[in-house]
Amino acid sequence: MGLALGLVQRIACLSLLALSACDALIGEEPPRPPGAGDAALAGEDVGSGGSPDANGVAADAAAQPPADAGGAGPDASSTDVGCLAPSYACATGCCVRVVAAGGYHSCATDSEGDVYCWGEYGAEESGSEPTRVMGASKVKAIAAGWGFTCAIDSNQTLACWGTNQFGELGIGVISLGPIWTATPSDLAMSALAIAGGKSHGCAIAGDKALHCWGMNDFDQLGLGGSIGYQVSPQPVLWTKRAIGLAAGWKNTCAVTESGALYCWGNNTLGELGDDSMIARDAPFPVASMQTGVTALAISSLHACAVKDRKVFCWGNNDHSQVVSGGTGCNTTLNACYQPNDVGVTGAVDVAVGSDHSCALLETGKVVCWGSNQFGQIGHDSDSPADVLAPAEVFDLAEVGQISAGLDHTCAVRRDQIWCWGSNSGGQLARATATITESRKPVLVTW
């Protein structure tokens, strides 16, 4: 995560990723705001950059996978093997795979860096079977939007694929139909990190300047005014150097080298966290988050961040995805206009979906809270009731990375990909005719 976090021994893969999920369906607005925009902080480069000592091992090494995983649980022999970021220690050495959960799809890399996607991801034949994305190889970072995905390879080249009606691929043109192969973006320099929003994308360039592209109807590109959609990456209106970013429904946030959080775009329910409902057309400081921010995630109308190992959330709170109560919260509108401590300590990363939130702990465990309508909390409960306090994801340990989509969540565990929640579009890599959801993690294989 770019910033050295001294004591953090259990985090990985996220040093250079800005993983997200929420873009638009072609030709129409979705029936409700889309899902997650997860982020982490960028290092010096994709191949070897700055994860915080990403070589520890989770405490519960003997935990077994869910019963339907189709394989034995991890052994307890993993030790600190001195892995270089963005890899992290796992059973057989250093884990290198990464995952991104999108609106109704998911994508992940294999051990060689090839990208596979499943669900509704803008391909010619979307489905539940993981399918290789042509043109995406030696990938080190991926970001999944609502219907598009972007990746950074080992040469720090940015390429995208999927829906492109509003220029969300950043390739210089729009297209009525999706583009099925990874296409290099118009970013005229190397890329360190990426994020995908509802219909826009952003990247941290090699000089740590921010560039955004795609839809700009709520100033989510940070260009200083509603200039309209942009088909190529445009410089964000600020002079600070960014080490992290996340993109949401109609807004964007970034973290500076000093650990300060800035947000811009739509602010209907306090999703900018600046204790107001005022929209911003350029980066604006979040007063209570001006130091120590080490991870960030944005969804449709709420966001979460890690500061000093604690999780803070703000914005829409209609399913208690932000907090069960707190300062700066409006109970009538079910919204919190400033970051609130949700009571999670020892956190190293966060991921947020449309109505739920999750945190990765330094122990390698994952906890989630908020809506559980489709099992996106992952704690193996049949109840669709909202989960008002962080609950541990069922039988999942030694996790190195998490990413949340609209109503599903995925994790990397010892170079295995696990997902849970809604499977309405095949985003769990399960046949939708037989499995519409999973309330505990299931193993994705190909």
C-alpha positions as CSV (number, residue, x, y, z in Angstrom):
1,M,0.0,0.0,0.0
2,G,2.6,2.6,-0.8
3,L,2.9,3.9,2.7
4,A,5.0,1.7,5.0
5,L,2.8,0.5,7.8
6,G,5.5,-0.8,10.0
7,L,3.6,-3.2,12.1
8,V,1.4,-4.6,9.4
9,Q,2.5,-8.2,8.7
10,R,-0.6,-9.6,7.1
11,I,-1.6,-7.8,3.9
12,A,-0.8,-8.4,0.3
13,C,-1.6,-8.0,-3.3
14,L,-3.2,-4.7,-2.6
15,S,-0.1,-2.5,-2.7
16,L,-0.8,-1.3,-6.2
17,L,-4.4,-2.1,-6.7
18,A,-7.3,0.1,-7.0
19,L,-10.0,-2.5,-7.3
20,S,-13.6,-1.5,-7.8
21,A,-17.0,-2.5,-9.0
22,C,-19.6,-0.2,-10.5
23,D,-20.3,0.8,-14.0
24,A,-23.4,1.3,-16.1
25,L,-25.3,-1.1,-18.4
26,I,-25.2,0.0,-22.0
27,G,-28.1,2.1,-23.1
28,E,-29.8,2.6,-19.7
29,E,-29.2,3.6,-16.2
30,P,-29.3,0.6,-13.7
31,P,-32.4,0.3,-11.5
32,R,-30.3,1.4,-8.5
33,P,-26.8,2.7,-7.8
34,P,-24.2,0.1,-8.5
35,G,-21.6,-1.6,-6.3
36,A,-18.2,-1.3,-4.9
37,G,-15.2,0.7,-5.6
38,D,-12.4,-0.8,-3.6
39,A,-8.9,0.7,-3.4
40,A,-5.5,0.4,-2.0
41,L,-2.5,2.6,-2.0
42,A,-0.1,2.6,-4.9
43,G,3.6,1.9,-4.6
44,E,6.5,3.1,-6.8
45,D,5.7,0.6,-9.5
46,V,3.4,-2.3,-10.3
47,G,6.1,-5.0,-10.4
48,S,7.9,-4.3,-7.1
49,G,6.1,-1.4,-5.4
50,G,5.3,-0.6,-1.9
51,S,3.1,-3.0,0.0
52,P,3.6,-2.7,3.7
53,D,5.8,-5.7,4.6
54,A,3.5,-8.0,2.7
55,N,5.0,-11.2,4.0
56,G,3.2,-12.2,7.1
57,V,1.0,-15.2,7.8
58,A,-2.4,-15.3,9.3
59,A,-2.8,-16.7,12.8
60,D,-5.4,-19.3,12.0
61,A,-3.4,-21.3,9.5
62,A,-5.2,-24.5,10.2
63,A,-8.7,-23.3,9.2
64,Q,-10.5,-25.5,6.7
65,P,-12.2,-24.2,3.6
66,P,-16.0,-24.4,3.2
67,A,-17.3,-27.9,2.7
68,D,-18.2,-27.4,-1.0
69,A,-14.7,-26.2,-1.9
70,G,-13.8,-29.5,-3.6
71,G,-10.4,-29.7,-2.0
72,A,-8.4,-30.0,1.2
73,G,-7.8,-27.1,3.5
74,P,-4.5,-25.2,3.7
75,D,-1.8,-26.8,5.7
76,A,-0.2,-24.9,8.6
77,S,3.3,-24.8,7.2
78,S,3.3,-21.4,5.6
79,T,5.9,-19.0,7.0
80,D,7.3,-15.6,6.2
81,V,9.3,-16.2,3.1
82,G,10.3,-12.7,2.3
83,C,7.9,-12.1,-0.5
84,L,8.2,-8.9,-2.5
85,A,5.1,-6.7,-2.9
86,P,2.6,-7.1,-4.4
87,S,3.0,-10.9,-3.6
88,Y,2.5,-12.3,-0.1
89,A,3.4,-15.5,1.8
90,C,1.2,-18.5,1.2
91,A,1.4,-22.3,1.4
92,T,3.8,-22.9,-1.4
93,G,5.9,-19.7,-1.3
94,C,4.7,-16.3,-2.6
95,C,1.1,-15.8,-3.7
96,V,0.7,-13.5,-6.7
97,R,-3.0,-13.7,-7.8
98,V,-5.4,-10.8,-7.6
99,V,-9.2,-10.5,-7.9
100,A,-11.7,-7.8,-8.7
101,A,-15.4,-8.0,-8.2
102,G,-17.6,-6.0,-10.6
103,G,-21.3,-5.2,-10.8
104,Y,-22.4,-8.7,-12.0
105,H,-19.0,-10.1,-12.8
106,S,-15.6,-11.0,-11.3
107,C,-12.1,-11.2,-12.8
108,A,-8.9,-12.6,-11.4
109,T,-5.4,-13.5,-12.6
110,D,-3.8,-16.9,-12.6
111,S,-0.3,-17.6,-11.4
112,E,1.1,-16.4,-14.8
113,G,-0.7,-13.1,-14.8
114,D,-3.3,-14.0,-17.4
115,V,-6.8,-12.6,-16.6
116,Y,-10.0,-14.7,-16.5
117,C,-13.5,-13.2,-16.1
118,W,-16.9,-14.7,-15.4
119,G,-20.4,-13.3,-15.1
120,E,-21.7,-10.3,-17.1
121,Y,-18.5,-8.6,-17.9
122,G,-19.1,-7.2,-21.4
123,A,-17.8,-10.2,-23.2
124,E,-19.3,-11.7,-26.3
125,E,-20.6,-14.7,-24.4
126,S,-20.7,-13.8,-20.7
127,G,-21.4,-16.7,-18.4
128,S,-20.4,-18.5,-15.2
129,E,-17.4,-20.2,-16.8
130,P,-14.1,-18.3,-16.2
131,T,-12.9,-17.2,-19.6
132,R,-9.5,-15.8,-20.5
133,V,-9.4,-12.2,-21.6
134,M,-7.3,-11.9,-24.7
135,G,-4.6,-9.2,-24.6
136,A,-4.4,-9.2,-20.8
137,S,-1.2,-11.0,-19.8
138,K,1.5,-10.6,-17.1
139,V,-1.1,-8.5,-15.2
140,K,-0.3,-7.2,-11.7
141,A,-3.4,-5.1,-11.0
142,I,-7.0,-5.2,-12.0
143,A,-10.1,-3.0,-11.4
144,A,-13.6,-4.1,-12.2
145,G,-16.3,-1.6,-12.9
146,W,-20.0,-2.2,-13.4
147,G,-19.6,-3.6,-16.9
148,F,-15.9,-2.9,-17.7
149,T,-12.5,-3.9,-16.4
150,C,-9.0,-2.5,-16.5
151,A,-5.6,-4.0,-15.9
152,I,-2.0,-2.9,-15.4
153,D,0.7,-5.3,-16.6
154,S,4.3,-5.7,-15.6
155,N,5.3,-3.0,-18.0
156,Q,2.9,-0.6,-16.2
157,T,0.7,-0.4,-19.3
158,L,-3.0,0.2,-18.7
159,A,-5.5,-1.7,-20.8
160,C,-9.3,-2.0,-20.5
161,W,-12.2,-4.0,-21.9
162,G,-16.0,-4.2,-21.6
163,T,-18.7,-1.6,-22.0
164,N,-17.6,1.7,-23.5
165,Q,-20.7,3.8,-24.2
166,F,-19.4,6.8,-22.2
167,G,-15.7,6.3,-22.8
168,E,-15.1,4.3,-19.7
169,L,-12.3,2.3,-21.3
170,G,-10.3,5.5,-21.9
171,I,-9.2,4.4,-25.3
172,G,-10.0,7.6,-27.2
173,V,-13.4,6.5,-28.7
174,I,-16.8,5.4,-27.5
175,S,-18.6,2.3,-28.8
176,L,-22.2,1.2,-28.6
177,G,-21.2,-2.5,-28.1
178,P,-18.7,-3.8,-25.7
179,I,-15.0,-4.4,-26.6
180,W,-14.1,-8.0,-25.7
181,T,-10.3,-7.8,-25.7
182,A,-8.0,-5.8,-23.5
183,T,-7.2,-2.5,-25.4
184,P,-4.5,-0.1,-24.3
185,S,-5.8,3.2,-22.9
186,D,-4.8,6.6,-24.1
187,L,-2.8,7.3,-20.9
188,A,0.4,8.6,-22.3
189,M,2.6,7.3,-19.5
190,S,3.0,4.4,-17.1
191,A,0.2,3.5,-14.6
192,L,0.7,2.7,-11.0
193,A,-2.9,2.1,-9.9
194,I,-6.4,2.1,-11.3
195,A,-10.0,2.4,-10.2
196,G,-13.4,1.9,-11.9
197,G,-16.6,3.7,-11.1
198,K,-20.1,3.5,-12.5
199,S,-19.2,4.8,-15.9
200,H,-15.8,6.3,-15.3
201,G,-12.2,5.2,-14.5
202,C,-9.2,6.8,-12.9
203,A,-5.5,6.0,-12.7
204,I,-2.4,7.1,-10.8
205,A,0.2,7.8,-13.5
206,G,3.9,7.2,-13.1
207,D,4.5,10.7,-11.8
208,K,1.7,10.1,-9.2
209,A,-0.6,12.6,-10.9
210,L,-4.3,11.6,-11.2
211,H,-6.0,11.1,-14.5
212,C,-9.7,10.2,-15.0
213,W,-12.0,9.5,-18.0
214,G,-15.5,8.5,-18.9
215,M,-18.8,9.9,-17.6
216,N,-18.6,13.3,-15.9
217,D,-22.2,14.2,-15.2
218,F,-21.5,14.8,-11.5
219,D,-17.9,16.1,-11.8
220,Q,-16.6,12.7,-10.8
221,L,-13.6,13.2,-13.1
222,G,-12.4,16.2,-10.9
223,L,-11.8,18.5,-13.9
224,G,-13.2,21.6,-12.2
225,G,-16.5,21.6,-13.9
226,S,-19.2,19.5,-15.7
227,I,-17.3,19.3,-19.0
228,G,-19.0,16.2,-20.2
229,Y,-17.7,12.7,-20.7
230,Q,-14.1,12.2,-21.7
231,V,-12.9,9.3,-24.0
232,S,-9.3,9.7,-23.0
233,P,-7.6,10.1,-19.5
234,Q,-7.7,13.8,-18.4
235,P,-5.6,15.3,-15.5
236,V,-7.5,15.8,-12.3
237,L,-7.5,19.5,-11.1
238,W,-5.0,19.3,-8.2
239,T,-1.3,19.4,-7.7
240,K,-0.8,16.7,-5.0
241,R,0.9,13.4,-5.6
242,A,-1.5,10.4,-5.1
243,I,-0.7,7.0,-3.7
244,G,-4.2,5.6,-3.6
245,L,-7.6,6.1,-5.2
246,A,-11.1,4.7,-5.5
247,A,-14.1,5.4,-7.8
248,G,-17.7,5.0,-6.9
249,W,-21.1,5.6,-8.5
250,K,-20.7,9.3,-9.3
251,N,-17.8,10.2,-7.1
252,T,-14.0,9.6,-6.7
253,C,-11.5,9.8,-3.8
254,A,-7.8,9.8,-3.6
255,V,-5.1,9.6,-0.9
256,T,-2.0,11.7,-0.9
257,E,1.6,10.8,0.0
258,S,0.9,12.2,3.5
259,G,-2.1,9.9,4.1
260,A,-4.7,12.7,3.5
261,L,-8.0,11.8,1.9
262,Y,-9.6,14.0,-0.8
263,C,-13.0,13.4,-2.5
264,W,-15.1,14.9,-5.3
265,G,-18.2,14.4,-7.3
266,N,-21.8,13.7,-6.2
267,N,-22.6,14.1,-2.5
268,T,-26.3,13.3,-2.2
269,L,-26.0,11.3,1.0
270,G,-22.7,12.5,2.4
271,E,-20.7,10.0,0.3
272,L,-17.8,12.6,0.1
273,G,-17.4,12.5,3.9
274,D,-16.9,16.2,4.3
275,D,-19.9,16.8,6.7
276,S,-22.0,18.3,4.0
277,M,-24.3,17.6,1.0
278,I,-22.4,19.8,-1.3
279,A,-21.1,18.4,-4.6
280,R,-17.5,19.1,-5.4
281,D,-16.0,19.5,-8.9
282,A,-12.4,19.0,-7.8
283,P,-10.6,17.2,-4.9
284,F,-11.8,18.5,-1.5
285,P,-10.3,17.5,1.8
286,V,-12.1,15.2,4.2
287,A,-11.4,17.0,7.4
288,S,-11.2,14.1,9.8
289,M,-9.1,12.0,7.5
290,Q,-6.0,14.2,6.8
291,T,-3.4,11.8,8.2
292,G,-2.9,8.1,8.5
293,V,-5.3,6.8,5.7
294,T,-3.9,3.5,4.4
295,A,-6.8,1.9,2.5
296,L,-10.0,3.1,0.8
297,A,-13.2,1.8,-0.8
298,I,-16.2,3.5,-2.4
299,S,-19.5,1.9,-3.4
300,S,-22.7,3.4,-4.9
301,L,-23.4,5.9,-2.0
302,H,-21.1,5.0,0.8
303,A,-17.4,4.7,1.5
304,C,-15.0,3.2,4.0
305,A,-11.4,3.8,4.8
306,V,-8.7,2.4,7.1
307,K,-7.0,4.9,9.4
308,D,-4.6,3.9,12.2
309,R,-5.8,0.2,11.8
310,K,-9.4,1.3,12.4
311,V,-12.3,1.2,9.9
312,F,-14.3,4.4,9.3
313,C,-17.3,4.6,7.0
314,W,-19.7,7.3,5.8
315,G,-22.6,8.0,3.4
316,N,-25.7,6.0,2.8
317,N,-26.6,3.9,5.8
318,D,-30.0,2.4,4.9
319,H,-28.7,-1.2,5.7
320,S,-26.3,-0.2,8.5
321,Q,-23.4,-0.6,6.0
322,V,-21.8,2.5,7.5
323,V,-22.5,2.2,11.2
324,S,-25.3,1.4,13.6
325,G,-25.2,5.0,14.8
326,G,-22.7,7.8,15.1
327,T,-21.9,11.5,14.9
328,G,-22.9,13.4,11.8
329,C,-25.6,10.8,11.0
330,N,-29.1,11.8,9.9
331,T,-31.6,9.1,11.0
332,T,-34.3,10.4,8.8
333,L,-32.2,10.1,5.6
334,N,-30.3,7.1,6.9
335,A,-27.0,8.7,6.1
336,C,-23.8,9.8,7.8
337,Y,-22.1,12.9,6.5
338,Q,-18.7,12.3,8.1
339,P,-16.5,9.2,8.8
340,N,-17.6,7.1,11.8
341,D,-15.6,4.5,13.6
342,V,-17.5,1.2,13.0
343,G,-15.6,-0.7,15.7
344,V,-13.2,-2.8,13.6
345,T,-9.6,-2.7,14.8
346,G,-6.5,-4.4,13.3
347,A,-7.8,-3.7,9.8
348,V,-5.5,-3.6,6.8
349,D,-8.0,-3.1,4.0
350,V,-11.7,-2.5,3.2
351,A,-14.1,-3.4,0.4
352,V,-17.7,-2.1,-0.1
353,G,-20.6,-3.3,-2.1
354,S,-23.8,-1.5,-2.9
355,D,-25.3,-2.2,0.6
356,H,-22.6,-4.0,2.5
357,S,-19.0,-3.4,3.8
358,C,-16.1,-5.7,4.6
359,A,-12.7,-5.4,6.2
360,L,-9.6,-7.5,5.9
361,L,-7.9,-7.9,9.3
362,E,-4.2,-8.4,9.9
363,T,-5.0,-11.9,11.2
364,G,-6.0,-12.8,7.6
365,K,-9.7,-13.0,8.6
366,V,-12.5,-11.1,6.9
367,V,-15.5,-9.4,8.6
368,C,-18.6,-8.0,6.9
369,W,-21.7,-6.0,7.8
370,G,-24.8,-4.4,6.3
371,S,-27.2,-6.1,3.9
372,N,-27.3,-9.8,3.7
373,Q,-30.2,-10.2,1.3
374,F,-28.1,-12.3,-1.0
375,G,-25.6,-13.7,1.5
376,Q,-23.0,-11.1,0.8
377,I,-21.9,-11.1,4.4
378,G,-20.7,-14.6,3.9
379,H,-21.3,-15.8,7.5
380,D,-23.4,-18.9,6.4
381,S,-26.7,-17.5,7.8
382,D,-30.0,-18.1,5.9
383,S,-31.4,-14.9,7.3
384,P,-31.7,-12.0,4.8
385,A,-31.8,-9.5,7.7
386,D,-29.3,-6.7,7.8
387,V,-26.2,-7.5,9.9
388,L,-25.7,-4.5,12.2
389,A,-22.2,-5.3,13.4
390,P,-19.1,-6.8,11.8
391,A,-19.5,-10.6,11.4
392,E,-16.7,-13.0,10.5
393,V,-16.9,-14.6,7.0
394,F,-17.5,-18.3,7.4
395,D,-14.4,-20.5,7.6
396,L,-12.2,-18.1,5.7
397,A,-8.7,-17.4,6.9
398,E,-5.2,-16.4,5.5
399,V,-6.7,-13.9,3.1
400,G,-4.4,-11.6,1.2
401,Q,-6.9,-9.4,-0.7
402,I,-10.6,-8.7,-0.9
403,S,-12.9,-7.0,-3.4
404,A,-16.7,-6.3,-3.3
405,G,-19.1,-6.1,-6.2
406,L,-22.7,-5.0,-6.3
407,D,-24.0,-7.8,-4.1
408,H,-21.1,-10.2,-3.9
409,T,-17.6,-10.3,-2.5
410,C,-14.4,-12.1,-3.5
411,A,-11.1,-12.9,-1.7
412,V,-7.7,-14.3,-2.5
413,R,-6.7,-17.0,-0.1
414,R,-3.3,-18.7,-0.6
415,D,-3.5,-18.1,-4.3
416,Q,-7.1,-19.4,-4.4
417,I,-10.1,-17.3,-5.5
418,W,-13.2,-17.5,-3.2
419,C,-16.5,-15.6,-3.8
420,W,-19.8,-15.4,-2.0
421,G,-23.2,-13.5,-2.2
422,S,-25.3,-13.0,-5.3
423,N,-24.8,-15.2,-8.4
424,S,-27.5,-13.6,-10.5
425,G,-25.1,-13.0,-13.4
426,G,-22.8,-15.9,-12.8
427,Q,-20.4,-13.7,-10.8
428,L,-19.6,-16.6,-8.4
429,A,-18.7,-18.9,-11.3
430,R,-21.7,-21.1,-10.6
431,A,-24.4,-21.9,-13.1
432,T,-27.2,-19.4,-12.4
433,A,-29.9,-22.0,-13.3
434,T,-29.0,-24.0,-10.2
435,I,-27.3,-21.5,-7.8
436,T,-28.6,-18.0,-7.4
437,E,-26.5,-17.2,-4.4
438,S,-24.1,-18.6,-1.8
439,R,-24.1,-17.5,1.8
440,K,-20.6,-18.8,2.4
441,P,-17.4,-18.7,0.3
442,V,-17.1,-21.0,-2.7
443,L,-13.9,-21.8,-4.5
444,V,-13.5,-20.5,-8.1
445,T,-11.5,-22.8,-10.4
446,W,-10.5,-23.0,-14.0
